């Protein structure tokens, strides 16, 4: 049984797509639901020029031929069919959401004219590439897990802009290079194991996210993040000694070597070689060199 919603909101049921033309209601149909109707073709929709939404899941469709005249189609759901190509979508230039999981698709070619497509769900197919999405500049959400797509395809997919990160898209490593701090906070639990790529390619955003703050000491030590040494290894201690360079003793933070030579932080920052004490030339012990005066 096929369910139709007409432009005036009336809901009717018909036995097959052929009945659309027989009853002359094609141009009146706004929504069409033919889920599980054992369809092998969509031919019969040539008069449905005002069709906005089509649900044709659980059928036996191998192509989308029959949609050529459905130029106003905005939503298409064709899960659980036998689709191998998108033939028939050439004129669906107003398509915004397309769901085609659980088919036999090896390519996304055929979507070139769907330039305002915002969301595509194509998981559980046989895709080896995301070629076909190059012109979909308005794409915001993509679910293509459980395919054969490689990480190298992400660069072409991104079109030099960022898509909304979703749990389905998060498995592509190259997306971590483009995540914002806010997105990292949202997907906090997905960052484990991706620290290296985040530090190498997206460090400025990564060091501000909550995951980094939660694991700061571990990450600083593992990846030798020198800029945070002063923060994680800072010790508070009383001292009346003056700086070995400027002789001032009013400083707050200072550096001290294993031979107890004290250098104020201002002078230390001016030193060219920050690994060696400028007094005794001994190498600093990173975990025991940063100090701050205890307040009286």
LOKOL-331354 format. One record per residue (C-alpha): z, x, y; residue in three letters; residue number from 1. Coordinates in pm, 1 decimal. Layout:
N
<Z=Z	X=X	Y=Y	type=ALA	seq=NUM>
...
//
This chain:
296
<Z=0.0	X=0.0	Y=0.0	type=UNK	seq=1>
<Z=-92.9	X=131.0	Y=346.9	type=UNK	seq=2>
<Z=129.2	X=44.2	Y=643.3	type=UNK	seq=3>
<Z=-14.0	X=19.8	Y=993.6	type=UNK	seq=4>
<Z=139.2	X=-10.4	Y=1339.1	type=UNK	seq=5>
<Z=-101.4	X=-153.7	Y=1595.8	type=UNK	seq=6>
<Z=-118.0	X=-72.2	Y=1965.2	type=UNK	seq=7>
<Z=77.2	X=-389.0	Y=2050.5	type=UNK	seq=8>
<Z=355.9	X=-294.9	Y=1808.4	type=UNK	seq=9>
<Z=254.0	X=-533.0	Y=1531.6	type=UNK	seq=10>
<Z=315.1	X=-399.1	Y=1179.5	type=UNK	seq=11>
<Z=77.7	X=-490.8	Y=897.2	type=UNK	seq=12>
<Z=8.7	X=-381.5	Y=541.1	type=UNK	seq=13>
<Z=-331.8	X=-328.3	Y=382.1	type=UNK	seq=14>
<Z=-430.8	X=-231.1	Y=28.4	type=UNK	seq=15>
<Z=-665.6	X=59.7	Y=108.5	type=UNK	seq=16>
<Z=-831.5	X=250.9	Y=392.7	type=UNK	seq=17>
<Z=-1154.7	X=59.7	Y=329.6	type=UNK	seq=18>
<Z=-982.8	X=-254.1	Y=451.8	type=UNK	seq=19>
<Z=-952.3	X=-102.5	Y=799.5	type=UNK	seq=20>
<Z=-1325.2	X=-133.8	Y=859.8	type=UNK	seq=21>
<Z=-1353.0	X=-458.7	Y=666.8	type=UNK	seq=22>
<Z=-1097.3	X=-621.2	Y=898.2	type=UNK	seq=23>
<Z=-1228.1	X=-447.9	Y=1208.8	type=UNK	seq=24>
<Z=-886.3	X=-318.2	Y=1313.1	type=UNK	seq=25>
<Z=-965.2	X=55.0	Y=1333.5	type=UNK	seq=26>
<Z=-943.9	X=89.6	Y=1711.2	type=UNK	seq=27>
<Z=-617.7	X=-109.0	Y=1717.4	type=UNK	seq=28>
<Z=-420.4	X=121.5	Y=1486.8	type=UNK	seq=29>
<Z=-163.4	X=352.7	Y=1647.7	type=UNK	seq=30>
<Z=30.7	X=468.0	Y=1341.3	type=UNK	seq=31>
<Z=-74.8	X=485.7	Y=977.4	type=UNK	seq=32>
<Z=145.3	X=546.5	Y=672.8	type=UNK	seq=33>
<Z=-30.4	X=593.0	Y=340.8	type=UNK	seq=34>
<Z=229.4	X=802.8	Y=156.8	type=UNK	seq=35>
<Z=185.8	X=808.0	Y=-220.5	type=UNK	seq=36>
<Z=-128.9	X=597.9	Y=-219.4	type=UNK	seq=37>
<Z=-323.4	X=821.9	Y=-460.9	type=UNK	seq=38>
<Z=-577.8	X=900.3	Y=-191.7	type=UNK	seq=39>
<Z=-848.9	X=1155.5	Y=-266.5	type=UNK	seq=40>
<Z=-1012.8	X=1122.0	Y=75.2	type=UNK	seq=41>
<Z=-935.0	X=1005.6	Y=428.6	type=UNK	seq=42>
<Z=-1281.0	X=862.1	Y=481.1	type=UNK	seq=43>
<Z=-1254.4	X=518.7	Y=635.5	type=UNK	seq=44>
<Z=-1071.6	X=627.0	Y=949.5	type=UNK	seq=45>
<Z=-1387.0	X=675.8	Y=1156.1	type=UNK	seq=46>
<Z=-1297.6	X=381.5	Y=1382.3	type=UNK	seq=47>
<Z=-935.7	X=489.4	Y=1437.2	type=UNK	seq=48>
<Z=-996.6	X=650.3	Y=1775.0	type=UNK	seq=49>
<Z=-649.8	X=551.1	Y=1901.9	type=UNK	seq=50>
<Z=-455.8	X=678.3	Y=1600.6	type=UNK	seq=51>
<Z=-152.5	X=880.9	Y=1716.5	type=UNK	seq=52>
<Z=41.7	X=943.5	Y=1395.0	type=UNK	seq=53>
<Z=-75.5	X=977.1	Y=1034.2	type=UNK	seq=54>
<Z=152.1	X=1017.4	Y=732.3	type=UNK	seq=55>
<Z=-41.2	X=1090.7	Y=414.1	type=UNK	seq=56>
<Z=206.8	X=1285.0	Y=202.5	type=UNK	seq=57>
<Z=204.0	X=1279.5	Y=-177.7	type=UNK	seq=58>
<Z=-163.6	X=1217.8	Y=-233.5	type=UNK	seq=59>
<Z=-452.3	X=1413.8	Y=-386.1	type=UNK	seq=60>
<Z=-630.7	X=1528.7	Y=-70.9	type=UNK	seq=61>
<Z=-826.9	X=1854.8	Y=-86.4	type=UNK	seq=62>
<Z=-957.0	X=1838.0	Y=271.9	type=UNK	seq=63>
<Z=-888.7	X=1637.5	Y=587.3	type=UNK	seq=64>
<Z=-1241.3	X=1506.5	Y=616.9	type=UNK	seq=65>
<Z=-1234.4	X=1160.8	Y=770.9	type=UNK	seq=66>
<Z=-1031.6	X=1261.0	Y=1077.0	type=UNK	seq=67>
<Z=-1333.3	X=1371.6	Y=1282.7	type=UNK	seq=68>
<Z=-1315.4	X=1066.5	Y=1511.6	type=UNK	seq=69>
<Z=-935.2	X=1064.3	Y=1542.0	type=UNK	seq=70>
<Z=-944.8	X=1256.3	Y=1868.4	type=UNK	seq=71>
<Z=-608.7	X=1121.5	Y=1990.6	type=UNK	seq=72>
<Z=-411.9	X=1215.9	Y=1679.7	type=UNK	seq=73>
<Z=-82.3	X=1381.6	Y=1779.8	type=UNK	seq=74>
<Z=119.9	X=1395.8	Y=1457.7	type=UNK	seq=75>
<Z=-9.0	X=1470.0	Y=1109.2	type=UNK	seq=76>
<Z=204.0	X=1484.2	Y=794.8	type=UNK	seq=77>
<Z=23.1	X=1578.9	Y=475.0	type=UNK	seq=78>
<Z=288.7	X=1743.2	Y=256.3	type=UNK	seq=79>
<Z=239.9	X=1756.7	Y=-121.5	type=UNK	seq=80>
<Z=-137.6	X=1736.9	Y=-145.0	type=UNK	seq=81>
<Z=-402.3	X=1980.1	Y=-271.9	type=UNK	seq=82>
<Z=-530.4	X=2099.8	Y=63.7	type=UNK	seq=83>
<Z=-729.5	X=2422.2	Y=61.6	type=UNK	seq=84>
<Z=-890.4	X=2395.5	Y=405.2	type=UNK	seq=85>
<Z=-843.4	X=2211.3	Y=735.5	type=UNK	seq=86>
<Z=-1195.7	X=2077.8	Y=739.5	type=UNK	seq=87>
<Z=-1185.4	X=1752.9	Y=936.8	type=UNK	seq=88>
<Z=-946.4	X=1873.3	Y=1208.8	type=UNK	seq=89>
<Z=-1217.9	X=2015.6	Y=1432.9	type=UNK	seq=90>
<Z=-1194.3	X=1734.1	Y=1687.5	type=UNK	seq=91>
<Z=-817.3	X=1676.1	Y=1674.4	type=UNK	seq=92>
<Z=-764.4	X=1856.0	Y=2003.6	type=UNK	seq=93>
<Z=-451.7	X=1653.5	Y=2091.9	type=UNK	seq=94>
<Z=-258.0	X=1745.8	Y=1777.9	type=UNK	seq=95>
<Z=98.7	X=1849.7	Y=1866.0	type=UNK	seq=96>
<Z=281.6	X=1852.2	Y=1533.6	type=UNK	seq=97>
<Z=130.3	X=1940.4	Y=1199.0	type=UNK	seq=98>
<Z=315.2	X=1942.0	Y=866.7	type=UNK	seq=99>
<Z=131.4	X=2070.5	Y=560.9	type=UNK	seq=100>
<Z=385.6	X=2229.2	Y=322.4	type=UNK	seq=101>
<Z=342.2	X=2227.8	Y=-54.6	type=UNK	seq=102>
<Z=-35.4	X=2256.8	Y=-57.0	type=UNK	seq=103>
<Z=-277.9	X=2527.2	Y=-172.6	type=UNK	seq=104>
<Z=-366.1	X=2677.9	Y=163.1	type=UNK	seq=105>
<Z=-466.9	X=3044.1	Y=178.3	type=UNK	seq=106>
<Z=-558.9	X=3043.1	Y=547.0	type=UNK	seq=107>
<Z=-480.9	X=2860.5	Y=871.3	type=UNK	seq=108>
<Z=-838.5	X=2885.6	Y=990.8	type=UNK	seq=109>
<Z=-949.5	X=2549.9	Y=1119.5	type=UNK	seq=110>
<Z=-673.2	X=2511.3	Y=1377.1	type=UNK	seq=111>
<Z=-866.7	X=2695.4	Y=1647.9	type=UNK	seq=112>
<Z=-931.9	X=2376.3	Y=1846.4	type=UNK	seq=113>
<Z=-570.4	X=2256.1	Y=1824.0	type=UNK	seq=114>
<Z=-477.4	X=2452.3	Y=2134.0	type=UNK	seq=115>
<Z=-182.3	X=2231.7	Y=2237.1	type=UNK	seq=116>
<Z=-20.7	X=2244.6	Y=1892.3	type=UNK	seq=117>
<Z=354.6	X=2287.7	Y=1941.9	type=UNK	seq=118>
<Z=495.0	X=2278.7	Y=1591.3	type=UNK	seq=119>
<Z=351.7	X=2368.2	Y=1252.7	type=UNK	seq=120>
<Z=527.7	X=2351.7	Y=919.5	type=UNK	seq=121>
<Z=324.4	X=2525.4	Y=649.7	type=UNK	seq=122>
<Z=586.5	X=2660.8	Y=410.9	type=UNK	seq=123>
<Z=529.3	X=2680.4	Y=37.1	type=UNK	seq=124>
<Z=157.2	X=2753.4	Y=40.8	type=UNK	seq=125>
<Z=-47.1	X=3062.0	Y=-48.9	type=UNK	seq=126>
<Z=-94.7	X=3205.8	Y=298.3	type=UNK	seq=127>
<Z=-155.7	X=3580.7	Y=322.4	type=UNK	seq=128>
<Z=-217.8	X=3582.1	Y=696.0	type=UNK	seq=129>
<Z=-143.2	X=3374.9	Y=1005.4	type=UNK	seq=130>
<Z=-498.3	X=3411.7	Y=1127.6	type=UNK	seq=131>
<Z=-608.9	X=3084.8	Y=1284.1	type=UNK	seq=132>
<Z=-316.5	X=3050.9	Y=1524.2	type=UNK	seq=133>
<Z=-452.3	X=3290.8	Y=1786.2	type=UNK	seq=134>
<Z=-553.4	X=3013.6	Y=2025.1	type=UNK	seq=135>
<Z=-239.3	X=2805.3	Y=1974.7	type=UNK	seq=136>
<Z=-81.3	X=2934.6	Y=2295.4	type=UNK	seq=137>
<Z=160.9	X=2640.8	Y=2316.5	type=UNK	seq=138>
<Z=309.5	X=2692.4	Y=1972.4	type=UNK	seq=139>
<Z=689.3	X=2679.6	Y=1989.5	type=UNK	seq=140>
<Z=804.9	X=2640.2	Y=1631.6	type=UNK	seq=141>
<Z=663.1	X=2779.0	Y=1309.5	type=UNK	seq=142>
<Z=791.1	X=2748.0	Y=954.6	type=UNK	seq=143>
<Z=585.8	X=2960.8	Y=718.3	type=UNK	seq=144>
<Z=839.3	X=3085.2	Y=463.7	type=UNK	seq=145>
<Z=759.7	X=3100.6	Y=94.2	type=UNK	seq=146>
<Z=408.6	X=3228.2	Y=150.2	type=UNK	seq=147>
<Z=253.8	X=3571.1	Y=109.3	type=UNK	seq=148>
<Z=246.1	X=3651.6	Y=481.0	type=UNK	seq=149>
<Z=334.8	X=4011.4	Y=567.8	type=UNK	seq=150>
<Z=547.1	X=4131.4	Y=858.7	type=UNK	seq=151>
<Z=244.4	X=4296.6	Y=1021.3	type=UNK	seq=152>
<Z=101.8	X=3954.3	Y=1105.1	type=UNK	seq=153>
<Z=380.3	X=3874.9	Y=1349.3	type=UNK	seq=154>
<Z=236.1	X=4088.6	Y=1630.2	type=UNK	seq=155>
<Z=-82.3	X=3881.5	Y=1635.4	type=UNK	seq=156>
<Z=113.1	X=3561.4	Y=1602.7	type=UNK	seq=157>
<Z=331.2	X=3624.6	Y=1903.5	type=UNK	seq=158>
<Z=40.2	X=3608.9	Y=2153.5	type=UNK	seq=159>
<Z=243.8	X=3830.5	Y=2385.8	type=UNK	seq=160>
<Z=511.8	X=3566.1	Y=2428.7	type=UNK	seq=161>
<Z=824.3	X=3455.0	Y=2247.3	type=UNK	seq=162>
<Z=852.8	X=3149.1	Y=2026.5	type=UNK	seq=163>
<Z=1174.0	X=2962.5	Y=1966.8	type=UNK	seq=164>
<Z=1350.4	X=3144.0	Y=1687.2	type=UNK	seq=165>
<Z=1430.9	X=2920.1	Y=1389.7	type=UNK	seq=166>
<Z=1608.4	X=2983.2	Y=1061.9	type=UNK	seq=167>
<Z=1271.2	X=2973.8	Y=892.1	type=UNK	seq=168>
<Z=1115.9	X=3228.3	Y=1125.4	type=UNK	seq=169>
<Z=1416.0	X=3458.8	Y=1130.3	type=UNK	seq=170>
<Z=1313.0	X=3646.7	Y=816.5	type=UNK	seq=171>
<Z=1026.9	X=3821.0	Y=997.4	type=UNK	seq=172>
<Z=1167.1	X=4156.5	Y=1099.5	type=UNK	seq=173>
<Z=941.3	X=4205.0	Y=1398.8	type=UNK	seq=174>
<Z=1089.7	X=3900.0	Y=1567.5	type=UNK	seq=175>
<Z=1413.7	X=4091.8	Y=1610.7	type=UNK	seq=176>
<Z=1227.4	X=4308.3	Y=1859.8	type=UNK	seq=177>
<Z=1169.5	X=4001.8	Y=2078.8	type=UNK	seq=178>
<Z=1497.4	X=3810.6	Y=2045.6	type=UNK	seq=179>
<Z=1702.6	X=3743.3	Y=2355.1	type=UNK	seq=180>
<Z=2077.3	X=3796.9	Y=2367.7	type=UNK	seq=181>
<Z=2126.5	X=3419.8	Y=2358.8	type=UNK	seq=182>
<Z=1914.5	X=3387.9	Y=2043.8	type=UNK	seq=183>
<Z=2110.3	X=3670.2	Y=1880.8	type=UNK	seq=184>
<Z=2431.1	X=3478.6	Y=1948.1	type=UNK	seq=185>
<Z=2285.7	X=3162.3	Y=1795.7	type=UNK	seq=186>
<Z=2176.4	X=3347.8	Y=1480.9	type=UNK	seq=187>
<Z=2477.0	X=3579.0	Y=1473.3	type=UNK	seq=188>
<Z=2506.9	X=3574.3	Y=1092.7	type=UNK	seq=189>
<Z=2141.6	X=3670.5	Y=1042.8	type=UNK	seq=190>
<Z=2173.0	X=4003.9	Y=1225.8	type=UNK	seq=191>
<Z=2352.7	X=4183.6	Y=944.7	type=UNK	seq=192>
<Z=2120.6	X=4442.2	Y=795.8	type=UNK	seq=193>
<Z=1890.2	X=4428.6	Y=1099.4	type=UNK	seq=194>
<Z=2101.6	X=4654.7	Y=1322.1	type=UNK	seq=195>
<Z=1866.5	X=4953.1	Y=1296.7	type=UNK	seq=196>
<Z=1558.8	X=4766.8	Y=1417.2	type=UNK	seq=197>
<Z=1760.3	X=4596.4	Y=1692.6	type=UNK	seq=198>
<Z=1898.3	X=4927.2	Y=1820.3	type=UNK	seq=199>
<Z=1560.2	X=5097.4	Y=1802.7	type=UNK	seq=200>
<Z=1348.4	X=4821.9	Y=1954.8	type=UNK	seq=201>
<Z=1577.8	X=4572.6	Y=2134.3	type=UNK	seq=202>
<Z=1883.4	X=4774.0	Y=2230.8	type=UNK	seq=203>
<Z=1941.3	X=4635.6	Y=2581.4	type=UNK	seq=204>
<Z=1973.9	X=4279.9	Y=2450.8	type=UNK	seq=205>
<Z=2153.1	X=4374.8	Y=2130.3	type=UNK	seq=206>
<Z=2437.8	X=4564.4	Y=2296.4	type=UNK	seq=207>
<Z=2528.7	X=4249.1	Y=2493.9	type=UNK	seq=208>
<Z=2535.6	X=4004.9	Y=2202.5	type=UNK	seq=209>
<Z=2848.1	X=3889.1	Y=2022.9	type=UNK	seq=210>
<Z=2751.9	X=4051.9	Y=1692.6	type=UNK	seq=211>
<Z=2746.3	X=4392.8	Y=1859.6	type=UNK	seq=212>
<Z=3082.7	X=4328.5	Y=2023.9	type=UNK	seq=213>
<Z=3229.9	X=4218.2	Y=1690.6	type=UNK	seq=214>
<Z=3111.8	X=4537.2	Y=1516.2	type=UNK	seq=215>
<Z=3108.8	X=4778.2	Y=1807.9	type=UNK	seq=216>
<Z=3316.8	X=5063.8	Y=1665.8	type=UNK	seq=217>
<Z=3128.8	X=5060.9	Y=1335.1	type=UNK	seq=218>
<Z=2787.7	X=5051.5	Y=1504.5	type=UNK	seq=219>
<Z=2874.8	X=5318.0	Y=1763.1	type=UNK	seq=220>
<Z=2983.1	X=5557.4	Y=1491.2	type=UNK	seq=221>
<Z=2698.0	X=5481.8	Y=1251.9	type=UNK	seq=222>
<Z=2421.1	X=5513.9	Y=1512.6	type=UNK	seq=223>
<Z=2585.7	X=5766.7	Y=1746.5	type=UNK	seq=224>
<Z=2576.2	X=5539.8	Y=2051.2	type=UNK	seq=225>
<Z=2713.5	X=5796.5	Y=2295.3	type=UNK	seq=226>
<Z=2746.0	X=5561.4	Y=2591.3	type=UNK	seq=227>
<Z=3028.9	X=5376.8	Y=2413.6	type=UNK	seq=228>
<Z=3228.9	X=5681.3	Y=2298.7	type=UNK	seq=229>
<Z=3448.6	X=5670.8	Y=2605.2	type=UNK	seq=230>
<Z=3530.4	X=5307.0	Y=2534.2	type=UNK	seq=231>
<Z=3607.5	X=5313.1	Y=2162.7	type=UNK	seq=232>
<Z=3777.8	X=5653.5	Y=2149.5	type=UNK	seq=233>
<Z=3972.7	X=5627.6	Y=2476.0	type=UNK	seq=234>
<Z=4337.9	X=5725.9	Y=2441.5	type=UNK	seq=235>
<Z=4614.0	X=5669.8	Y=2692.7	type=UNK	seq=236>
<Z=4846.8	X=5958.3	Y=2758.0	type=UNK	seq=237>
<Z=5077.8	X=6090.6	Y=3029.0	type=UNK	seq=238>
<Z=4972.3	X=6409.9	Y=3205.1	type=UNK	seq=239>
<Z=5060.1	X=6589.4	Y=3528.6	type=UNK	seq=240>
<Z=4790.9	X=6855.4	Y=3489.5	type=UNK	seq=241>
<Z=4515.1	X=6889.3	Y=3740.7	type=UNK	seq=242>
<Z=4146.1	X=6915.8	Y=3665.7	type=UNK	seq=243>
<Z=4045.4	X=7266.7	Y=3553.8	type=UNK	seq=244>
<Z=3740.0	X=7246.9	Y=3780.6	type=UNK	seq=245>
<Z=3840.6	X=7068.6	Y=4103.3	type=UNK	seq=246>
<Z=4221.7	X=7107.9	Y=4063.5	type=UNK	seq=247>
<Z=4272.4	X=6743.7	Y=4164.6	type=UNK	seq=248>
<Z=4542.2	X=6552.1	Y=3970.3	type=UNK	seq=249>
<Z=4484.9	X=6202.2	Y=4109.0	type=UNK	seq=250>
<Z=4217.8	X=6106.5	Y=3857.3	type=UNK	seq=251>
<Z=4260.8	X=5819.5	Y=3607.9	type=UNK	seq=252>
<Z=4028.8	X=5914.5	Y=3322.4	type=UNK	seq=253>
<Z=3977.7	X=6267.8	Y=3195.8	type=UNK	seq=254>
<Z=3838.8	X=6479.8	Y=2915.5	type=UNK	seq=255>
<Z=4052.7	X=6717.2	Y=2710.7	type=UNK	seq=256>
<Z=3941.0	X=6976.6	Y=2454.9	type=UNK	seq=257>
<Z=4134.9	X=7093.0	Y=2149.9	type=UNK	seq=258>
<Z=4278.6	X=7375.1	Y=2359.9	type=UNK	seq=259>
<Z=4416.5	X=7116.0	Y=2604.7	type=UNK	seq=260>
<Z=4193.2	X=7202.8	Y=2897.8	type=UNK	seq=261>
<Z=4178.7	X=6896.5	Y=3122.3	type=UNK	seq=262>
<Z=3869.3	X=6801.0	Y=3319.6	type=UNK	seq=263>
<Z=3854.1	X=6484.8	Y=3530.9	type=UNK	seq=264>
<Z=3583.5	X=6237.5	Y=3438.1	type=UNK	seq=265>
<Z=3399.1	X=6288.3	Y=3766.4	type=UNK	seq=266>
<Z=3359.6	X=6661.7	Y=3707.7	type=UNK	seq=267>
<Z=3274.8	X=6613.1	Y=3341.1	type=UNK	seq=268>
<Z=2989.7	X=6376.5	Y=3433.1	type=UNK	seq=269>
<Z=2841.2	X=6657.3	Y=3644.5	type=UNK	seq=270>
<Z=2846.6	X=6908.3	Y=3357.1	type=UNK	seq=271>
<Z=2506.3	X=6991.3	Y=3210.4	type=UNK	seq=272>
<Z=2638.7	X=7055.1	Y=2859.0	type=UNK	seq=273>
<Z=2876.3	X=6775.8	Y=2771.6	type=UNK	seq=274>
<Z=2934.9	X=6893.7	Y=2416.6	type=UNK	seq=275>
<Z=3119.9	X=7212.6	Y=2514.7	type=UNK	seq=276>
<Z=3434.7	X=7262.4	Y=2719.8	type=UNK	seq=277>
<Z=3329.8	X=7448.6	Y=3035.4	type=UNK	seq=278>
<Z=3656.4	X=7649.2	Y=3026.9	type=UNK	seq=279>
<Z=3687.6	X=7777.6	Y=2668.5	type=UNK	seq=280>
<Z=3334.3	X=7688.1	Y=2547.3	type=UNK	seq=281>
<Z=3472.5	X=7520.5	Y=2236.2	type=UNK	seq=282>
<Z=3291.8	X=7211.9	Y=2114.3	type=UNK	seq=283>
<Z=3460.7	X=6884.1	Y=2193.8	type=UNK	seq=284>
<Z=3591.7	X=6668.6	Y=1913.0	type=UNK	seq=285>
<Z=3435.1	X=6334.7	Y=1994.6	type=UNK	seq=286>
<Z=3720.2	X=6123.0	Y=1863.8	type=UNK	seq=287>
<Z=3979.9	X=6327.1	Y=2051.2	type=UNK	seq=288>
<Z=3835.3	X=6402.6	Y=2393.0	type=UNK	seq=289>
<Z=3851.9	X=6081.8	Y=2599.4	type=UNK	seq=290>
<Z=4177.2	X=6006.7	Y=2780.3	type=UNK	seq=291>
<Z=4324.0	X=5782.1	Y=3046.7	type=UNK	seq=292>
<Z=4649.6	X=5833.2	Y=3230.2	type=UNK	seq=293>
<Z=4934.9	X=5603.1	Y=3144.1	type=UNK	seq=294>
<Z=5060.4	X=5414.6	Y=3445.2	type=UNK	seq=295>
<Z=5415.4	X=5502.3	Y=3548.3	type=UNK	seq=296>
//
